[in-house]
Amino acid sequence: SPIGDIRGDIQAAQIATAVFNSQGAKATMSDMLLRWQRDPDEEGADPFAGLEAALTAATQ
């Protein structure tokens, strides 16, 4: 596609937003749009930071 794959993501977000809002939810397109990259402030965050503690607590 000459515009890129982002166009399909935007169209899907628009449809999802319309469906949510038709059912009374307060959704925006930015809420529904897929984010394929992390935010810059999340770069240093460890996604498994609490995993060891959770597994330890589950085994006791």
mmCIF file of the N, C-alpha and C atoms, coordinates in Angstrom:
data_MODEL
# 
_entry.id   MODEL 
# 
loop_
_atom_site.group_PDB 
_atom_site.id 
_atom_site.type_symbol 
_atom_site.label_atom_id 
_atom_site.label_alt_id 
_atom_site.label_comp_id 
_atom_site.label_asym_id 
_atom_site.label_entity_id 
_atom_site.label_seq_id 
_atom_site.pdbx_PDB_ins_code 
_atom_site.Cartn_x 
_atom_site.Cartn_y 
_atom_site.Cartn_z 
_atom_site.occupancy 
_atom_site.B_iso_or_equiv 
_atom_site.pdbx_formal_charge 
_atom_site.auth_seq_id 
_atom_site.auth_comp_id 
_atom_site.auth_asym_id 
_atom_site.auth_atom_id 
_atom_site.pdbx_PDB_model_num 
ATOM 1   N N  . SER A 1 1  ? 0.836   -1.179  0.000  1.00 0.00 ? 1  SER A N  1 
ATOM 2   C CA . SER A 1 1  ? 0.000   0.000   0.000  1.00 0.00 ? 1  SER A CA 1 
ATOM 3   C C  . SER A 1 1  ? 0.883   1.245   0.000  1.00 0.00 ? 1  SER A C  1 
ATOM 4   N N  . PRO A 1 2  ? 0.539   2.238   -0.784 1.00 0.00 ? 2  PRO A N  1 
ATOM 5   C CA . PRO A 1 2  ? 1.379   3.440   -0.837 1.00 0.00 ? 2  PRO A CA 1 
ATOM 6   C C  . PRO A 1 2  ? 1.369   4.242   0.462  1.00 0.00 ? 2  PRO A C  1 
ATOM 7   N N  . ILE A 1 3  ? 0.331   4.100   1.248  1.00 0.00 ? 3  ILE A N  1 
ATOM 8   C CA . ILE A 1 3  ? 0.248   4.844   2.509  1.00 0.00 ? 3  ILE A CA 1 
ATOM 9   C C  . ILE A 1 3  ? 0.902   4.066   3.634  1.00 0.00 ? 3  ILE A C  1 
ATOM 10  N N  . GLY A 1 4  ? 0.918   2.774   3.531  1.00 0.00 ? 4  GLY A N  1 
ATOM 11  C CA . GLY A 1 4  ? 1.535   1.951   4.561  1.00 0.00 ? 4  GLY A CA 1 
ATOM 12  C C  . GLY A 1 4  ? 0.500   1.178   5.354  1.00 0.00 ? 4  GLY A C  1 
ATOM 13  N N  . ASP A 1 5  ? 1.006   0.295   6.188  1.00 0.00 ? 5  ASP A N  1 
ATOM 14  C CA . ASP A 1 5  ? 0.122   -0.548  6.992  1.00 0.00 ? 5  ASP A CA 1 
ATOM 15  C C  . ASP A 1 5  ? -0.572  0.218   8.106  1.00 0.00 ? 5  ASP A C  1 
ATOM 16  N N  . ILE A 1 6  ? -0.069  1.387   8.436  1.00 0.00 ? 6  ILE A N  1 
ATOM 17  C CA . ILE A 1 6  ? -0.684  2.185   9.503  1.00 0.00 ? 6  ILE A CA 1 
ATOM 18  C C  . ILE A 1 6  ? -2.125  2.546   9.149  1.00 0.00 ? 6  ILE A C  1 
ATOM 19  N N  . ARG A 1 7  ? -2.430  2.634   7.855  1.00 0.00 ? 7  ARG A N  1 
ATOM 20  C CA . ARG A 1 7  ? -3.785  2.984   7.439  1.00 0.00 ? 7  ARG A CA 1 
ATOM 21  C C  . ARG A 1 7  ? -4.794  1.950   7.928  1.00 0.00 ? 7  ARG A C  1 
ATOM 22  N N  . GLY A 1 8  ? -4.457  0.675   7.823  1.00 0.00 ? 8  GLY A N  1 
ATOM 23  C CA . GLY A 1 8  ? -5.345  -0.379  8.308  1.00 0.00 ? 8  GLY A CA 1 
ATOM 24  C C  . GLY A 1 8  ? -5.526  -0.323  9.809  1.00 0.00 ? 8  GLY A C  1 
ATOM 25  N N  . ASP A 1 9  ? -4.452  0.004   10.523 1.00 0.00 ? 9  ASP A N  1 
ATOM 26  C CA . ASP A 1 9  ? -4.550  0.138   11.979 1.00 0.00 ? 9  ASP A CA 1 
ATOM 27  C C  . ASP A 1 9  ? -5.470  1.292   12.354 1.00 0.00 ? 9  ASP A C  1 
ATOM 28  N N  . ILE A 1 10 ? -5.373  2.386   11.614 1.00 0.00 ? 10 ILE A N  1 
ATOM 29  C CA . ILE A 1 10 ? -6.231  3.550   11.895 1.00 0.00 ? 10 ILE A CA 1 
ATOM 30  C C  . ILE A 1 10 ? -7.688  3.218   11.594 1.00 0.00 ? 10 ILE A C  1 
ATOM 31  N N  . GLN A 1 11 ? -7.937  2.516   10.497 1.00 0.00 ? 11 GLN A N  1 
ATOM 32  C CA . GLN A 1 11 ? -9.312  2.133   10.165 1.00 0.00 ? 11 GLN A CA 1 
ATOM 33  C C  . GLN A 1 11 ? -9.897  1.188   11.214 1.00 0.00 ? 11 GLN A C  1 
ATOM 34  N N  . ALA A 1 12 ? -9.101  0.240   11.676 1.00 0.00 ? 12 ALA A N  1 
ATOM 35  C CA . ALA A 1 12 ? -9.569  -0.682  12.711 1.00 0.00 ? 12 ALA A CA 1 
ATOM 36  C C  . ALA A 1 12 ? -9.848  0.060   14.013 1.00 0.00 ? 12 ALA A C  1 
ATOM 37  N N  . ALA A 1 13 ? -8.998  1.022   14.351 1.00 0.00 ? 13 ALA A N  1 
ATOM 38  C CA . ALA A 1 13 ? -9.210  1.817   15.563 1.00 0.00 ? 13 ALA A CA 1 
ATOM 39  C C  . ALA A 1 13 ? -10.484 2.644   15.450 1.00 0.00 ? 13 ALA A C  1 
ATOM 40  N N  . GLN A 1 14 ? -10.757 3.159   14.263 1.00 0.00 ? 14 GLN A N  1 
ATOM 41  C CA . GLN A 1 14 ? -11.968 3.952   14.054 1.00 0.00 ? 14 GLN A CA 1 
ATOM 42  C C  . GLN A 1 14 ? -13.216 3.087   14.236 1.00 0.00 ? 14 GLN A C  1 
ATOM 43  N N  . ILE A 1 15 ? -13.196 1.884   13.708 1.00 0.00 ? 15 ILE A N  1 
ATOM 44  C CA . ILE A 1 15 ? -14.339 0.975   13.851 1.00 0.00 ? 15 ILE A CA 1 
ATOM 45  C C  . ILE A 1 15 ? -14.514 0.556   15.305 1.00 0.00 ? 15 ILE A C  1 
ATOM 46  N N  . ALA A 1 16 ? -13.416 0.203   15.970 1.00 0.00 ? 16 ALA A N  1 
ATOM 47  C CA . ALA A 1 16 ? -13.497 -0.205  17.375 1.00 0.00 ? 16 ALA A CA 1 
ATOM 48  C C  . ALA A 1 16 ? -14.015 0.937   18.242 1.00 0.00 ? 16 ALA A C  1 
ATOM 49  N N  . THR A 1 17 ? -13.570 2.154   17.961 1.00 0.00 ? 17 THR A N  1 
ATOM 50  C CA . THR A 1 17 ? -14.040 3.316   18.716 1.00 0.00 ? 17 THR A CA 1 
ATOM 51  C C  . THR A 1 17 ? -15.533 3.516   18.515 1.00 0.00 ? 17 THR A C  1 
ATOM 52  N N  . ALA A 1 18 ? -16.001 3.369   17.284 1.00 0.00 ? 18 ALA A N  1 
ATOM 53  C CA . ALA A 1 18 ? -17.427 3.529   17.005 1.00 0.00 ? 18 ALA A CA 1 
ATOM 54  C C  . ALA A 1 18 ? -18.254 2.478   17.735 1.00 0.00 ? 18 ALA A C  1 
ATOM 55  N N  . VAL A 1 19 ? -17.772 1.242   17.764 1.00 0.00 ? 19 VAL A N  1 
ATOM 56  C CA . VAL A 1 19 ? -18.496 0.166   18.450 1.00 0.00 ? 19 VAL A CA 1 
ATOM 57  C C  . VAL A 1 19 ? -18.560 0.434   19.950 1.00 0.00 ? 19 VAL A C  1 
ATOM 58  N N  . PHE A 1 20 ? -17.422 0.776   20.547 1.00 0.00 ? 20 PHE A N  1 
ATOM 59  C CA . PHE A 1 20 ? -17.403 1.057   21.986 1.00 0.00 ? 20 PHE A CA 1 
ATOM 60  C C  . PHE A 1 20 ? -18.313 2.233   22.323 1.00 0.00 ? 20 PHE A C  1 
ATOM 61  N N  . ASN A 1 21 ? -18.220 3.317   21.551 1.00 0.00 ? 21 ASN A N  1 
ATOM 62  C CA . ASN A 1 21 ? -19.029 4.498   21.836 1.00 0.00 ? 21 ASN A CA 1 
ATOM 63  C C  . ASN A 1 21 ? -20.513 4.243   21.604 1.00 0.00 ? 21 ASN A C  1 
ATOM 64  N N  . SER A 1 22 ? -20.863 3.367   20.660 1.00 0.00 ? 22 SER A N  1 
ATOM 65  C CA . SER A 1 22 ? -22.277 3.066   20.425 1.00 0.00 ? 22 SER A CA 1 
ATOM 66  C C  . SER A 1 22 ? -22.890 2.304   21.595 1.00 0.00 ? 22 SER A C  1 
ATOM 67  N N  . GLN A 1 23 ? -22.042 1.647   22.388 1.00 0.00 ? 23 GLN A N  1 
ATOM 68  C CA . GLN A 1 23 ? -22.516 0.902   23.548 1.00 0.00 ? 23 GLN A CA 1 
ATOM 69  C C  . GLN A 1 23 ? -22.417 1.711   24.841 1.00 0.00 ? 23 GLN A C  1 
ATOM 70  N N  . GLY A 1 24 ? -22.070 2.999   24.719 1.00 0.00 ? 24 GLY A N  1 
ATOM 71  C CA . GLY A 1 24 ? -22.048 3.872   25.882 1.00 0.00 ? 24 GLY A CA 1 
ATOM 72  C C  . GLY A 1 24 ? -20.695 4.051   26.531 1.00 0.00 ? 24 GLY A C  1 
ATOM 73  N N  . ALA A 1 25 ? -19.656 3.446   25.991 1.00 0.00 ? 25 ALA A N  1 
ATOM 74  C CA . ALA A 1 25 ? -18.310 3.613   26.563 1.00 0.00 ? 25 ALA A CA 1 
ATOM 75  C C  . ALA A 1 25 ? -17.720 4.940   26.106 1.00 0.00 ? 25 ALA A C  1 
ATOM 76  N N  . LYS A 1 26 ? -16.714 5.378   26.798 1.00 0.00 ? 26 LYS A N  1 
ATOM 77  C CA . LYS A 1 26 ? -16.010 6.609   26.435 1.00 0.00 ? 26 LYS A CA 1 
ATOM 78  C C  . LYS A 1 26 ? -14.655 6.220   25.855 1.00 0.00 ? 26 LYS A C  1 
ATOM 79  N N  . ALA A 1 27 ? -14.611 5.899   24.579 1.00 0.00 ? 27 ALA A N  1 
ATOM 80  C CA . ALA A 1 27 ? -13.370 5.473   23.932 1.00 0.00 ? 27 ALA A CA 1 
ATOM 81  C C  . ALA A 1 27 ? -12.921 6.529   22.933 1.00 0.00 ? 27 ALA A C  1 
ATOM 82  N N  . THR A 1 28 ? -11.617 6.650   22.789 1.00 0.00 ? 28 THR A N  1 
ATOM 83  C CA . THR A 1 28 ? -11.050 7.536   21.777 1.00 0.00 ? 28 THR A CA 1 
ATOM 84  C C  . THR A 1 28 ? -10.236 6.694   20.807 1.00 0.00 ? 28 THR A C  1 
ATOM 85  N N  . MET A 1 29 ? -9.959  7.263   19.657 1.00 0.00 ? 29 MET A N  1 
ATOM 86  C CA . MET A 1 29 ? -9.159  6.522   18.680 1.00 0.00 ? 29 MET A CA 1 
ATOM 87  C C  . MET A 1 29 ? -7.760  6.257   19.205 1.00 0.00 ? 29 MET A C  1 
ATOM 88  N N  . SER A 1 30 ? -7.213  7.175   19.977 1.00 0.00 ? 30 SER A N  1 
ATOM 89  C CA . SER A 1 30 ? -5.869  6.940   20.518 1.00 0.00 ? 30 SER A CA 1 
ATOM 90  C C  . SER A 1 30 ? -5.876  5.795   21.528 1.00 0.00 ? 30 SER A C  1 
ATOM 91  N N  . ASP A 1 31 ? -7.006  5.563   22.201 1.00 0.00 ? 31 ASP A N  1 
ATOM 92  C CA . ASP A 1 31 ? -7.120  4.408   23.102 1.00 0.00 ? 31 ASP A CA 1 
ATOM 93  C C  . ASP A 1 31 ? -7.127  3.096   22.318 1.00 0.00 ? 31 ASP A C  1 
ATOM 94  N N  . MET A 1 32 ? -7.738  3.095   21.153 1.00 0.00 ? 32 MET A N  1 
ATOM 95  C CA . MET A 1 32 ? -7.913  1.878   20.372 1.00 0.00 ? 32 MET A CA 1 
ATOM 96  C C  . MET A 1 32 ? -6.765  1.597   19.406 1.00 0.00 ? 32 MET A C  1 
ATOM 97  N N  . LEU A 1 33 ? -5.964  2.592   19.099 1.00 0.00 ? 33 LEU A N  1 
ATOM 98  C CA . LEU A 1 33 ? -4.895  2.422   18.112 1.00 0.00 ? 33 LEU A CA 1 
ATOM 99  C C  . LEU A 1 33 ? -3.785  1.545   18.664 1.00 0.00 ? 33 LEU A C  1 
ATOM 100 N N  . LEU A 1 34 ? -3.394  0.537   17.894 1.00 0.00 ? 34 LEU A N  1 
ATOM 101 C CA . LEU A 1 34 ? -2.312  -0.354  18.310 1.00 0.00 ? 34 LEU A CA 1 
ATOM 102 C C  . LEU A 1 34 ? -1.004  0.415   18.411 1.00 0.00 ? 34 LEU A C  1 
ATOM 103 N N  . ARG A 1 35 ? -0.248  0.110   19.440 1.00 0.00 ? 35 ARG A N  1 
ATOM 104 C CA . ARG A 1 35 ? 1.068   0.729   19.615 1.00 0.00 ? 35 ARG A CA 1 
ATOM 105 C C  . ARG A 1 35 ? 2.115   -0.365  19.449 1.00 0.00 ? 35 ARG A C  1 
ATOM 106 N N  . TRP A 1 36 ? 2.830   -0.332  18.344 1.00 0.00 ? 36 TRP A N  1 
ATOM 107 C CA . TRP A 1 36 ? 3.807   -1.368  18.040 1.00 0.00 ? 36 TRP A CA 1 
ATOM 108 C C  . TRP A 1 36 ? 5.149   -1.099  18.686 1.00 0.00 ? 36 TRP A C  1 
ATOM 109 N N  . GLN A 1 37 ? 5.397   0.142   19.092 1.00 0.00 ? 37 GLN A N  1 
ATOM 110 C CA . GLN A 1 37 ? 6.658   0.491   19.737 1.00 0.00 ? 37 GLN A CA 1 
ATOM 111 C C  . GLN A 1 37 ? 6.370   0.976   21.140 1.00 0.00 ? 37 GLN A C  1 
ATOM 112 N N  . ARG A 1 38 ? 7.344   0.761   22.008 1.00 0.00 ? 38 ARG A N  1 
ATOM 113 C CA . ARG A 1 38 ? 7.195   1.230   23.385 1.00 0.00 ? 38 ARG A CA 1 
ATOM 114 C C  . ARG A 1 38 ? 7.354   2.737   23.450 1.00 0.00 ? 38 ARG A C  1 
ATOM 115 N N  . ASP A 1 39 ? 6.781   3.316   24.487 1.00 0.00 ? 39 ASP A N  1 
ATOM 116 C CA . ASP A 1 39 ? 6.997   4.729   24.755 1.00 0.00 ? 39 ASP A CA 1 
ATOM 117 C C  . ASP A 1 39 ? 8.438   4.926   25.196 1.00 0.00 ? 39 ASP A C  1 
ATOM 118 N N  . PRO A 1 40 ? 9.031   6.073   24.892 1.00 0.00 ? 40 PRO A N  1 
ATOM 119 C CA . PRO A 1 40 ? 10.431  6.304   25.285 1.00 0.00 ? 40 PRO A CA 1 
ATOM 120 C C  . PRO A 1 40 ? 10.674  6.209   26.787 1.00 0.00 ? 40 PRO A C  1 
ATOM 121 N N  . ASP A 1 41 ? 9.692   6.567   27.608 1.00 0.00 ? 41 ASP A N  1 
ATOM 122 C CA . ASP A 1 41 ? 9.887   6.512   29.056 1.00 0.00 ? 41 ASP A CA 1 
ATOM 123 C C  . ASP A 1 41 ? 9.804   5.083   29.597 1.00 0.00 ? 41 ASP A C  1 
ATOM 124 N N  . GLU A 1 42 ? 9.324   4.131   28.791 1.00 0.00 ? 42 GLU A N  1 
ATOM 125 C CA . GLU A 1 42 ? 9.244   2.734   29.211 1.00 0.00 ? 42 GLU A CA 1 
ATOM 126 C C  . GLU A 1 42 ? 10.454  1.921   28.764 1.00 0.00 ? 42 GLU A C  1 
ATOM 127 N N  . GLU A 1 43 ? 11.396  2.524   28.082 1.00 0.00 ? 43 GLU A N  1 
ATOM 128 C CA . GLU A 1 43 ? 12.542  1.795   27.544 1.00 0.00 ? 43 GLU A CA 1 
ATOM 129 C C  . GLU A 1 43 ? 13.324  1.069   28.623 1.00 0.00 ? 43 GLU A C  1 
ATOM 130 N N  . GLY A 1 44 ? 13.546  1.722   29.770 1.00 0.00 ? 44 GLY A N  1 
ATOM 131 C CA . GLY A 1 44 ? 14.358  1.115   30.808 1.00 0.00 ? 44 GLY A CA 1 
ATOM 132 C C  . GLY A 1 44 ? 13.593  0.197   31.743 1.00 0.00 ? 44 GLY A C  1 
ATOM 133 N N  . ALA A 1 45 ? 12.293  0.156   31.615 1.00 0.00 ? 45 ALA A N  1 
ATOM 134 C CA . ALA A 1 45 ? 11.476  -0.648  32.521 1.00 0.00 ? 45 ALA A CA 1 
ATOM 135 C C  . ALA A 1 45 ? 11.650  -2.135  32.221 1.00 0.00 ? 45 ALA A C  1 
ATOM 136 N N  . ASP A 1 46 ? 11.808  -2.912  33.274 1.00 0.00 ? 46 ASP A N  1 
ATOM 137 C CA . ASP A 1 46 ? 11.955  -4.358  33.134 1.00 0.00 ? 46 ASP A CA 1 
ATOM 138 C C  . ASP A 1 46 ? 10.565  -4.995  33.167 1.00 0.00 ? 46 ASP A C  1 
ATOM 139 N N  . PRO A 1 47 ? 10.137  -5.649  32.087 1.00 0.00 ? 47 PRO A N  1 
ATOM 140 C CA . PRO A 1 47 ? 8.787   -6.216  32.073 1.00 0.00 ? 47 PRO A CA 1 
ATOM 141 C C  . PRO A 1 47 ? 8.619   -7.398  33.024 1.00 0.00 ? 47 PRO A C  1 
ATOM 142 N N  . PHE A 1 48 ? 9.727   -7.981  33.502 1.00 0.00 ? 48 PHE A N  1 
ATOM 143 C CA . PHE A 1 48 ? 9.663   -9.137  34.393 1.00 0.00 ? 48 PHE A CA 1 
ATOM 144 C C  . PHE A 1 48 ? 10.097  -8.790  35.812 1.00 0.00 ? 48 PHE A C  1 
ATOM 145 N N  . ALA A 1 49 ? 10.012  -7.524  36.175 1.00 0.00 ? 49 ALA A N  1 
ATOM 146 C CA . ALA A 1 49 ? 10.520  -7.068  37.469 1.00 0.00 ? 49 ALA A CA 1 
ATOM 147 C C  . ALA A 1 49 ? 9.857   -7.797  38.642 1.00 0.00 ? 49 ALA A C  1 
ATOM 148 N N  . GLY A 1 50 ? 8.564   -8.002  38.612 1.00 0.00 ? 50 GLY A N  1 
ATOM 149 C CA . GLY A 1 50 ? 7.878   -8.633  39.729 1.00 0.00 ? 50 GLY A CA 1 
ATOM 150 C C  . GLY A 1 50 ? 7.667   -10.128 39.578 1.00 0.00 ? 50 GLY A C  1 
ATOM 151 N N  . LEU A 1 51 ? 8.192   -10.708 38.522 1.00 0.00 ? 51 LEU A N  1 
ATOM 152 C CA . LEU A 1 51 ? 7.946   -12.126 38.262 1.00 0.00 ? 51 LEU A CA 1 
ATOM 153 C C  . LEU A 1 51 ? 8.542   -13.030 39.330 1.00 0.00 ? 51 LEU A C  1 
ATOM 154 N N  . GLU A 1 52 ? 9.775   -12.779 39.723 1.00 0.00 ? 52 GLU A N  1 
ATOM 155 C CA . GLU A 1 52 ? 10.426  -13.634 40.723 1.00 0.00 ? 52 GLU A CA 1 
ATOM 156 C C  . GLU A 1 52 ? 9.689   -13.582 42.054 1.00 0.00 ? 52 GLU A C  1 
ATOM 157 N N  . ALA A 1 53 ? 9.282   -12.395 42.470 1.00 0.00 ? 53 ALA A N  1 
ATOM 158 C CA . ALA A 1 53 ? 8.555   -12.264 43.731 1.00 0.00 ? 53 ALA A CA 1 
ATOM 159 C C  . ALA A 1 53 ? 7.197   -12.970 43.659 1.00 0.00 ? 53 ALA A C  1 
ATOM 160 N N  . ALA A 1 54 ? 6.521   -12.867 42.520 1.00 0.00 ? 54 ALA A N  1 
ATOM 161 C CA . ALA A 1 54 ? 5.218   -13.517 42.371 1.00 0.00 ? 54 ALA A CA 1 
ATOM 162 C C  . ALA A 1 54 ? 5.353   -15.037 42.396 1.00 0.00 ? 54 ALA A C  1 
ATOM 163 N N  . LEU A 1 55 ? 6.373   -15.554 41.729 1.00 0.00 ? 55 LEU A N  1 
ATOM 164 C CA . LEU A 1 55 ? 6.573   -17.005 41.726 1.00 0.00 ? 55 LEU A CA 1 
ATOM 165 C C  . LEU A 1 55 ? 6.982   -17.517 43.103 1.00 0.00 ? 55 LEU A C  1 
ATOM 166 N N  . THR A 1 56 ? 7.795   -16.753 43.805 1.00 0.00 ? 56 THR A N  1 
ATOM 167 C CA . THR A 1 56 ? 8.199   -17.140 45.154 1.00 0.00 ? 56 THR A CA 1 
ATOM 168 C C  . THR A 1 56 ? 6.992   -17.163 46.083 1.00 0.00 ? 56 THR A C  1 
ATOM 169 N N  . ALA A 1 57 ? 6.141   -16.150 45.991 1.00 0.00 ? 57 ALA A N  1 
ATOM 170 C CA . ALA A 1 57 ? 4.950   -16.093 46.834 1.00 0.00 ? 57 ALA A CA 1 
ATOM 171 C C  . ALA A 1 57 ? 3.981   -17.227 46.498 1.00 0.00 ? 57 ALA A C  1 
ATOM 172 N N  . ALA A 1 58 ? 3.914   -17.610 45.238 1.00 0.00 ? 58 ALA A N  1 
ATOM 173 C CA . ALA A 1 58 ? 2.994   -18.669 44.826 1.00 0.00 ? 58 ALA A CA 1 
ATOM 174 C C  . ALA A 1 58 ? 3.436   -20.042 45.317 1.00 0.00 ? 58 ALA A C  1 
ATOM 175 N N  . THR A 1 59 ? 4.732   -20.226 45.512 1.00 0.00 ? 59 THR A N  1 
ATOM 176 C CA . THR A 1 59 ? 5.227   -21.539 45.937 1.00 0.00 ? 59 THR A CA 1 
ATOM 177 C C  . THR A 1 59 ? 5.222   -21.708 47.446 1.00 0.00 ? 59 THR A C  1 
ATOM 178 N N  . GLN A 1 60 ? 4.954   -20.667 48.188 1.00 0.00 ? 60 GLN A N  1 
ATOM 179 C CA . GLN A 1 60 ? 4.972   -20.763 49.658 1.00 0.00 ? 60 GLN A CA 1 
ATOM 180 C C  . GLN A 1 60 ? 3.602   -20.984 50.218 1.00 0.00 ? 60 GLN A C  1 
# 
